[in-house]
Amino acid sequence: MIHMEYYLIVSAIMFFAGIYGFFTRRNTLAILISIELILNATDINFAVFNRFLFPGGLEGYFFSLFSIAISAAETAIAIAIMINIYRNIRSIQVGKLNELKW
């Protein structure tokens, strides 16, 4: 049986990789992928804590499913926004978004 610490280490690595990608990337699609990585790390935590602390309950799994549904909706909206940005300025780089102000 795999210990809880291993799951938490993988989750922490995913979380910090997502934070690093969010702060260092200049492409909006890469930033979106980093946010999804952060959300997936939290889903792993929900499932792991539910499995090891409350094996009879399903609350952690329901939180994970709810978070996955919210992530899917957020991704669909973000991609629609990126498509509109690309149609207006022909780039999805964060530095060029100042052109949308005027």
Long-range contacts (C-beta under 8 A, 24 or more apart in sequence): 4-48, 4-52, 7-44, 7-48, 8-45, 8-48, 10-44, 11-41, 11-42, 11-44, 11-45, 11-48, 12-41, 14-38, 14-40, 14-41, 14-44, 15-41, 15-42, 26-93, 26-94, 26-95, 27-92, 27-93, 27-94, 28-78, 28-82, 28-85, 28-92, 28-93, 28-94, 29-82, 29-92, 31-94, 32-75, 32-78, 32-79, 32-82, 35-74, 36-71, 36-75, 39-67, 39-71, 40-71, 42-67, 43-67, 43-68
